[in-house]
């Protein structure tokens, strides 16, 4: 075969925003619902940056009936004068040029969540049309952009219909942006009022006094979020359903030349730590240097307090950080310039100076708080809880050692429980956690043993939300799962040791099955969170019905699909209702639920860690009335609608 020439003429130069249209995943991660909402957040983040830097106080998000959205703010307004080198208005530059913006130096924005300068232009590039109105200097300006297909089939992205023009006078300042996401990129999708409201609430908590209004013109839903207490109110919101050990959350703020810091926390009687951190309004779900700095300061400050008040004897060792943080619900909110995030997802802060600054500021402010006599009772509660946590930690250490012994090949080799796969390639291996021996038997017979392992559960695992770690480890089903995954758990969790790329929960489509799923997800969230964060946890979706007759057979996975299947079958059909996995023979289970070519898996994701924490507390904690209220308001018993709203569907 002759070698194909590769010459300069083969190099494609994409004009303007065409690169965004060609490879949208490079700019917004995905064209699924997350990416669809991402182009809205790019515009909202610009408005937030204005307000968090002291310009304006209100943002309005309107979802229109035609699928478009509008974001309005009362900031300074995008610059409308002509750019000195590009010879275009500032508005046109911002919306048509990648890596153009006022956030690459600190002159206009001390802090910014939108650091890459691609936000507004990417939204424009991935929209059918985008309209921008700017109120500035007593005047009103307007510009419109379109994405269109020429006669040769080439799509031109975000092209200005005409230059920016003055259209009237204005007594206000700010920017209004309306856009319609392009279905040629995203397919048929809609903005979610619920998703947008959750993020709006979070942003309002993080920016004290900011008002965010969300309206849905089609459904008439409206939400308004404004919190004068800022992150202190956020902590109070997160502990609803928990049992706080003192009424008012502790709060402090401080700033240096490098960072502005505010922290709020409260102690509860729960057994797990919950720290949520943010940098320039961006959730850092993997933590980073700012979290490390605060945690170091917290440990030192409370150990010093315990020593100086004789709550720790001279010969007693210091308490560990995990002891003090047990049951704490904490928000660490940092604003700084020149942010360095680790990875593309902006989930971990990498700036080393942030650790030093946050630790020093936190030590300084905690020292002031703990020396104030009116805070003595709060501090005493935290130290006493930490001392109890230390005792449990030692008990848990013994339980872990016992678990390791039971999980060793000599003493606890899972024979009779785990049907292992034969392949040693972890990247292709799957573990099905299956409800009941009957379903487990079918799954073992129906699987592809090369890469699929089966672990039947012979009873319900323990609800990890309500028990101490040593009690959780006493549960045989939990120990079996820990042994099968081979990752350890809690502080000792090691994702690199995971035996299976996919961990698939496979339970019946009834209340018991849903309860088992919730219990397993709670355990993974509390003690193996990286398993979920890294995308390894899935829910298998078995069929609810089989509609069949001679020469026709269709498996149906939701009540919504049933009518369609019946209509397709015509007269003389029969329906088989599957009440449990055990009712399917091995061949049926493989064909419908386990075969990678035909099955539907739902990947469990956490887009909002703080909201996930509140949801776990509501659904799995002790607050019965709050759980009843949530279920009454949100329950949707059509399986497809419920699952697809909460999880990301994968083919």
N, C-alpha and C positions, 0 to 999 in steps of 0.2 A: 504493500500500500504506500503510495507516494505521500511524502510528508507535506501537510498543509502549511502554506506560507502564513506567517503571522507578521503583518506589516503595520506601519503607522496608521494606514487608512482603516485598519480593523479596530482601532481604538475609538470607542463611542464616547462622545462628550455630551452629557445630559444638560439641557438648558434649564436655568431657573430652578423650579421646584420639581422637575420631572424625576429626579433621583428618589424623592420621597414617595411619589406615586409608584415607582418601579419596585422599591424595596421598603414598604411601609414598616415592616417588622424591625428594621434597623433603628427606626425613630420612635415608634410607639410600642414595640415589643410584640404585639399581636393584633390581628384584626378582629378578634373575638370581642365579647362585651367589654372586657377590660380595656382593650385598645380604643373601642368606640367611645367609652367614657373618658379615656385619656385625653382625647383632643378637646373635650370640654374643660378638663382640669388645667390644660395648658393656658387657656384664657383666664380661668378663675385664678390661677397662680399669679398671673401678671397683676391682676387686681389686688390680690393679697399682698404682693410685694410692695405695691404703692402704699397700702394702708399700714402694713407693719413697719414701714419706714416713716410713718407719721403724716401721710397724705390721704385724707378721707376716712370714712368710718362705716360705709354701707356698701354691700354688694347684693345685687338682685339677679337671680337665675330664673329664667322663664322657659318652660318647655311648651312649645307650640303644637297645635293640632297637626300640622303638616310634617312633624318630625324634626323641625329645626329647633335651635335653642338660642337664647339671647342672654348675654352676661353684661350687666351694667355696673359701673362703679362711679364713685364721686371723688376720684383722685385728681391728679393734675391734668390728665389727658395726654395722649401720645403726642410727641412733637409734630407740628404741622409745617414747620419751615423747611426750606429746601436743604437737603444734605449737601455739604460743600464739595464732595468729590463725586458722589453718585448722581447728583443733579435731579433727585427725586424728593418728594416730600418724605418726612420722617415716617409717616404712617405707611406709605408704600414700601419703603425700605424694610420696615419691621415685618410686613406681611408677605414680602416676596423674596427676601434674601435670607438664606440660612446663615446662622452664626452672626446675626446682626442684632444689637440691642444695647441698652444702657447699663448692663450689669457686669461688664467685663472689667470695670474699674469701680472704685468705691466712692466716686464723686456724687452720683445720683442715688445709688442704692447702697446703704451700709450692709444690709443683709438681703439675700435673695434665695428663693427656692428654685427659680428658673435660671440655672447657671450656664446653660449651653447655648442660649440665644437662638433656639430653633422652635420655640413653643408656638408663637402666633403663626409663623410661616408654615409650620407643619399642619396646623389646623386648617389653614387656608388651602394647602396643597391637597388635603384629603376630603375637601368639601365640594359639593356641586356649586355652591355659591357662598360668598362671605361678604357681609356688609358691615362697614365700620363708620360710626358717627363719633366725632370728637367735639367736645365742648371745651373751648380754651380761649382765654384772652377776650372774653365777651362775644365770641363768634362761634358758630356751629359749622362743622366741616363734615363732608361725606365722601366715601369712596366705596366702590363695589368691585368684587373680584369674581370671576367665573372659571370653571374648569369645563372644557369642551373638547369634542372630538372633531378633527378636521376631515376633509374628504378622503384622505389617505388612511384614515383609521387611527391616527396618532392622537393621543389625549394630551392637551395642553393644560397644565395645572395652575390654578390660582392666578390667572391673568387679569390685570386691572381693566375694567371696561372703559374707564377714562381716568385722567389724573384726579387727584384730590381737589374738590371744589368747595368753596364757601357757599353755604345754603341759607344762612340766616344769622340772627343774633342769639346770644345765650346769656342767661344770668347765672348759670351754674358751670362747674367744671367736671370733667370725667370722660370716660369712654364707654360706648355701647357697641358690642360686637354680636352680630347675628350670623349663624351659619347652619348649613344643612349638610350633614355627613353624606358622602357619596356612596350610594348603594353599589356602585361598580367596584368599590373597595371593600365595603363592610357587609354587603348583602342586605337582607331585610332585618333590621334591628331597630330598637327603640331605646330612648333614654329611660332609665329606671328612676322614678321619683324616690324610691326607698334608698337606693344606692347613693344618690346625690344628696339626699337629706342626711344620711349618716356622715358623709364627709363634711358637709356644711356644719353639722353640729361639732365635729371634731375641730374644724378650723376656728369656729367661734369660741370654743374652750381655750384654744391655744393663743388667741389674740383678744385679750381682755377688752371688752367694750365694743368689739366689732359686731355689727348686725348683718346677718346673711338671711335673705328672704328667698325661698324656693317656691315656685308656683307651677302647677300643671294645668294648662288651659283646658285640656281634654277632660280630665277627671275632676277638675275643680279642687284638687288637693292643694294645700298651702302649708308651709312650715316657716316659722321665724325663729332664729336662733341668735341669742345675745346673752353673754354671761359676764356680769360685772366682776365676778369673783375669779374669772379666768380658770387656771388649772386647779385652783382650790375647789371650784365647783365641779371640775372634771373628776377629781378624786371622789367627791361625794356622790357623783353620778355612777361611777364604777363600783362603789361599794353598796349600792342598793341591792338588797337580797343577801348581802353578807351581814356579819355581826361585828361592827366596828367596836373597838375596845375603848375609844373615847370619841366624843361627839364631833369636834371640829378638827379637820386635817391640819397638820403642821405645814407652814408655808414660809419660804424665805426667797429673796431675790438678791442678786449682786451682779456687778459688772466690772470688767477690766478693759484694757485696750484691745483685747483679743476676743472675748466672749461676753455676751449678756446671758445670765443664767437665772432661771427660776425653777424651784423644786417644791413639790407638795407631796405629803404622804400621810397615811393613817394606818394604824395597826388593826388587824381583824383577828378573829379566833380561827381562821383557816390555817392550813398546813403548808401552803405553797406561796412562793414569792411571786409578785406581779409587778415588774418594773416596765414602764412604757416610756420610751425616749423619743425625742424629736429634735431635728436640726433644721432651722429655717422653715418650720411647718411640715417638714417631710418626716414621716414615721421611720425611725431606724430600728426595724424589727429585729435585726441581728445585733443591736447594741453598738459597741465601739468605744472609742477612747473617752467620750464624755461620760458614758455609763460606768466605765472602770474607775474614772476619777471620783465620781460621786460615791460609788460603793466603798472605795478605799477610805474616803473621808468619813462615811457613816460608821464603818467598823471602828476606826480609831477614836472618833468622838464619843461613841457610846461605851467603848471599853474604858476610856479615860473617866467618863462619868461614873461607871460602875466601880472603878477603883477608888475614886475620890470620895465616894459615898458608902464605902465598905460593903457594897453589894457583891463584890468579888474579893475573896480572901487572898492574902499575900501569896500563898502557895498554890492557889488555883490558877490554871492557865487562862489566857485570854479567850473570850468567846470568838467564834469564827463569824465572818461576814454573813454566811448563810443562816446562822442562828438568829442574828438581828433582823434579817430580811424575811424570815418566815412569817407569813401572814400580812406583810406590809403590801399595800397598794400604793405605788409611787409613780409620779410623773416627773421626768427630767426634761426640761424644755430649754434648748440652747439656741442662741442666734449668733452667728459669726460670719465673717467674710472669708473668702478663699477656702471654701469647704472642699475637702477631698474625701469622696466616698469610695469605698472599696467595691469593685464590681460595677456592672451596668445598672443594677436595680436600685442603687442608692439606699441600701438597707443597713449599711455599717459605716460608721464614721472612722476615718483613718488618720485624721490630724493628730500627731503626737502631742502638740502643744495644748490641745483641748483637754487631754488628761491632766496635765500639770495645772492648768488654769482652773478647771472645774474642781479638782481636788482641793486646791488652795482656797478658793472662794467658799466651797462647801464647809471645809473645816472652820474657816473664819465665822461663817454664819451659824453653823451648828453649835460652835463654842458659845456664841452669844445666847442662843436659845436655851441651851442646857444650863447656863449659869443663872438664868432668870428663874427665881423661885416659883413663879406661877406656872412654869412648865415642868416642875419637878415630878408631878404625878404622871404626866404623859411619858416622861423618860423612864420612870420607875416601871410603868406597865410594859414598855418595850424591852427593858433589861430582864424583867422577870419572865416574860414570854420567851426571850432568847435563852435564858437558863434552862427552861423547860425543853426548848427545842434542842439544846445541846444533849440533854439526857436521851431524847428520842433519837437524835443523830447517832449516839453510841449504840442504842438498841437496834437502830436500822443497820448500822455497820455489821452487827452480829447477824442480823437477818440476811444481809447481802452475802455475808460469808457462807451462811447456811444455804442460801439460794445457789451460790456458785458451786457448793459441794453437791447439792441435789441435781444441779444441771451438768455436772461432770459426766464423762462417758462411763465412769465406773458406777456411779450412783443414780443417775437420772438421764438415761439416754433416749427418752421419748419413745421407746419401742412400744408399739400398740397404739400410739397416738399420732405422731407425725409420720406421714408417708412422704419421705424426702424425694427430691428430684435427683436424677442421675448426673445432670450436667454440673460442671464446676464453674461455669461461666455465670458469675453473679449478675452481670448486666442484663441477661436474658431470663433469669429465673424468677418465678412467681410463687408466692405463698398465698393460698386460699385459707382464710380462717372461716370455718363452716359451722353453722349452728346445728348441733345434734349429730348423733351417731348414724342415723338413717341417711341423712343428706351427705354426711361424711363418707359413708360407704359408697353411695352413688358417685360422688366426686372422685374418690380414689379409683374407681373402676373406669370412669369416663375420661379422666385427664390424659394429657400427654406427659408421661412420667419423665421425659427428657428434661423438661424445664418447669413443670408444675408440681409443687408440693402441696399437700393437704393437711391441715391441722383441725380436726373436729373438736368443738367445745362440748363437754359433757355436762355443763351447768353454766349458770350465768356468772361472769366475772364480777368482781367487787366494784362498786361505784367509787372510783378513786377520789371523787370530789369531797366525799364525806368522811374519809378515813386517813389516819396517819400512814406514813410510808411503811412502817413496820407491819401495820395491819394489812396494807395492800399486798405486801410481799408474802403474807401468810396464806393468801388465796392461791389455790393450786392452778386454776386456769390462768391467772396472771403470770405465775412462775413459768408455766408451760410456754406462753407467748414469748416471754423474755428469753427463754432458752432457745426457742426456735429461731428468733431473729438474730441472736448472738451479738447484740449491740451493747449490752448493759442497759442502764437506765438512770434517770435523774442526773446527778452531777457526773456520773461515770459513763454517760451515754457516749458511744463512739460510732458515728455514722459510717466510718470507713470499714467497720467490721460487719456491716449489714449483709446477710446472706442472699437477700432477694431484692431485685430492683422494684418489683411491685408487691405490695402487701394488700390483698384484696379481701374485704369483709363481705361474706356471702351469707345472708340470713333471709328468713322467710319474709314475705310481704304482708306481715300482720303486726299487731301491737308489740308482741314479744320480740319479733325480729327487729323492729324499730328501736326497742329498748336496748337490745344487745348492741346494735350499731352505736347508739348514743354512749353506752358504757365504754365500748372499745375506743371510740373517738376521744372520750374524756380522758381515758388512761394515756393514750398516745399524746394528747395535748399537754397533759400535766407532766409526764415523765419521759416522753420521747418526742418533744416538739419538733426537732430538726427533721424527723421522719416525715412530718406533714409539710413543713416549710420547704423541704427539698423535693416535694412532689412524689413521694413513694406510696402514699396511702390512697386506696381506691375503694369504691363500693360497687360490687357486682350487681347487675340488674337482671334478675330472672323474670321470665314471662308470668303474667297473671292468668292468661287464657290461651287456649288453642282453638281456633275456629277451623273446622274441617268438614269435608265431605269427599266423595270420590273425585279424584283429580284436583283437589284444592286443599291446601293446608297453610295456615298462617298463624304464627305466634304473636300474641298481642301483649304489649308491655305497660299499657295504661288503659284506664277506662275511656279516655278520649279516643284511643285508637280502635276500640272495640266496634263502634258503629261503622267505621270505615271498612273494617275487615268483614263485617256481616254484609254490608252492601256489596262488597267485591265477591263474596261467596255466592250470592244469589239464593235461590230457594233450596230447601233440603239440607241445610247445614246443621252441624252440631257444635256445641261449645263445651270445652273441658276447662274447668276452673281449677287452677293450681293453688291450693291453700298452703302448701309448704314445699320446700325443695325435695323432701323425701318422697313426694308423689311422682317425681320424674325418674325415669330409668336412666342409667348411665349415658346412653346414647343421646337422649333428649337433653340432659344437663350439659353435655359437651356441645351439642349443636346450638343451643340457645344462649348459654351463659358462660362457657369456658373457652370456646373456640375463638382465637384472636381475630379470625376472619369475619365472624358473625356477631360477636357479643357487643354489648354496650357497657362500658365502664364509666363511672363517674369519679373524676379526680377530686379529692378533698383539698381545698386550698384555703389559705388565710390571707385575705386582702387587707383586713383591718384587725390587727391583733387585739386592740383594746375592746372593740365590739365583740370579738370572739370570746374574750374573757368574760364580758358581761353576759353573753348568751349561755356560756357554760354554767355560770353561777345561777342564772335564772332557771335553766332547764334541769340542772343536776344537783343544785344545792338544797338548802333547807327551807327557803322562802316559798311555802306552798301557795299562798295567795297571789304572789307575784307570778308564779308559774301558771296558775289558773288564768290569770288576767292575760298573760302573753298568748297562751294557747287559744283562749276565747277570741282574741283580736286577730291572730295571725294564722291559725291552723287552716290548712287547705288539704283535704284528704284525697285529692286526686294526686296519685304518686308522681306523675310526670311533672306537673306544675310545681309541686313542692321541691322535688329534687333539683329540677333544672334551675330553679331560682337560687338555690343555696350552693350548688356545685357546678363545676365546669364539665360539660359533657364531652367525652372523647369518643371518636369512632374506633 
